[in-house]
Amino acid sequence: MKAFWAYLKDENGQTSTEYILLVAVVAMIVFKFKGKADTELGKLIDGVFGKANTMVDSIETGP
């Protein structure tokens, strides 16, 4: 029984547990806002490539 309590009081293993909990929380946040991020990232990418296509078209046709 003393070994069990000593194991619980030992702080060496807590860092890995804390990292696992941190990764789990970050994963839950990512999954929660995945749809919103996909939408916003899609808008951003469309805007950037839309402007790039416009610039390329204007270069090809000339002034």
GROMACS elastic network, one bead per residue, 0.5 to 0.9 nm:
[ bonds ]
;  ai    aj funct       b0    kb
    1     4     6  0.51716   500
    1     5     6  0.65464   500
    1     6     6  0.86645   500
    2     5     6  0.52189   500
    2     6     6  0.60524   500
    2     7     6  0.84965   500
    3     7     6  0.60499   500
    3     8     6  0.86876   500
    4     7     6  0.50337   500
    4     8     6  0.63610   500
    4     9     6  0.87465   500
    5     8     6  0.50432   500
    5     9     6  0.61770   500
    5    10     6  0.85427   500
    6     9     6  0.51067   500
    6    10     6  0.60412   500
    7    10     6  0.51787   500
    7    11     6  0.84938   500
    8    11     6  0.78443   500
   10    13     6  0.70061   500
   10    14     6  0.80112   500
   11    14     6  0.53690   500
   11    15     6  0.77410   500
   12    15     6  0.67373   500
   12    16     6  0.85457   500
   13    16     6  0.58888   500
   13    17     6  0.67976   500
   13    18     6  0.89938   500
   14    18     6  0.60208   500
   14    19     6  0.85648   500
   15    18     6  0.50478   500
   15    19     6  0.62163   500
   15    20     6  0.86500   500
   16    19     6  0.50747   500
   16    20     6  0.62060   500
   16    21     6  0.86600   500
   17    20     6  0.50971   500
   17    21     6  0.62343   500
   17    22     6  0.85802   500
   18    21     6  0.50986   500
   18    22     6  0.60904   500
   18    23     6  0.86240   500
   19    23     6  0.61405   500
   19    24     6  0.85315   500
   20    23     6  0.51717   500
   20    24     6  0.61713   500
   20    25     6  0.87087   500
   21    24     6  0.50025   500
   21    25     6  0.62078   500
   21    26     6  0.86436   500
   22    25     6  0.51871   500
   22    26     6  0.62196   500
   22    27     6  0.85538   500
   23    26     6  0.51225   500
   23    27     6  0.60279   500
   23    28     6  0.85993   500
   24    27     6  0.50710   500
   24    28     6  0.62141   500
   24    29     6  0.87092   500
   25    28     6  0.51242   500
   25    29     6  0.62916   500
   25    30     6  0.86776   500
   26    29     6  0.51019   500
   26    30     6  0.61723   500
   26    31     6  0.86705   500
   27    30     6  0.50745   500
   27    31     6  0.61848   500
   27    32     6  0.85086   500
   28    31     6  0.51900   500
   28    32     6  0.60198   500
   28    33     6  0.87332   500
   29    32     6  0.50217   500
   29    33     6  0.62943   500
   29    34     6  0.83261   500
   30    33     6  0.54543   500
   30    34     6  0.56897   500
   30    37     6  0.87746   500
   31    34     6  0.50937   500
   31    35     6  0.81662   500
   32    35     6  0.77563   500
   32    36     6  0.87225   500
   33    36     6  0.53583   500
   33    37     6  0.61122   500
   33    38     6  0.86174   500
   34    37     6  0.51310   500
   34    38     6  0.60874   500
   34    39     6  0.86665   500
   35    38     6  0.51202   500
   35    39     6  0.62944   500
   35    40     6  0.87293   500
   36    39     6  0.51963   500
   36    40     6  0.62140   500
   36    41     6  0.84426   500
   37    40     6  0.51965   500
   37    41     6  0.57987   500
   37    42     6  0.82298   500
   38    41     6  0.52124   500
   38    42     6  0.58975   500
   38    43     6  0.85829   500
   39    42     6  0.51313   500
   39    43     6  0.63055   500
   39    44     6  0.87394   500
   40    43     6  0.51200   500
   40    44     6  0.62495   500
   40    45     6  0.86853   500
   41    44     6  0.50371   500
   41    45     6  0.61275   500
   41    46     6  0.85070   500
   42    45     6  0.51863   500
   42    46     6  0.60370   500
   42    47     6  0.84811   500
   43    46     6  0.51546   500
   43    47     6  0.60825   500
   43    48     6  0.86565   500
   44    47     6  0.51415   500
   44    48     6  0.62493   500
   44    49     6  0.86769   500
   45    48     6  0.51739   500
   45    49     6  0.60995   500
   45    50     6  0.82280   500
   46    49     6  0.53025   500
   46    50     6  0.57011   500
   46    51     6  0.84588   500
   47    50     6  0.50361   500
   47    51     6  0.61869   500
   47    52     6  0.85612   500
   48    51     6  0.53294   500
   48    52     6  0.62117   500
   48    53     6  0.87003   500
   49    53     6  0.60106   500
   49    54     6  0.84768   500
   50    53     6  0.51892   500
   50    54     6  0.62523   500
   50    55     6  0.87066   500
   51    54     6  0.50379   500
   51    55     6  0.62057   500
   51    56     6  0.86580   500
   52    55     6  0.51093   500
   52    56     6  0.62015   500
   52    57     6  0.85795   500
   53    56     6  0.50714   500
   53    57     6  0.60329   500
   53    58     6  0.85468   500
   54    57     6  0.51039   500
   54    58     6  0.61772   500
   54    59     6  0.86567   500
   55    58     6  0.51514   500
   55    59     6  0.62480   500
   55    60     6  0.87079   500
   56    59     6  0.50875   500
   56    60     6  0.61917   500
   56    61     6  0.87021   500
   57    60     6  0.51359   500
   57    61     6  0.62069   500
   57    62     6  0.83714   500
   58    61     6  0.53150   500
   58    62     6  0.57970   500
   58    63     6  0.72508   500
   59    62     6  0.51705   500
   59    63     6  0.77752   500
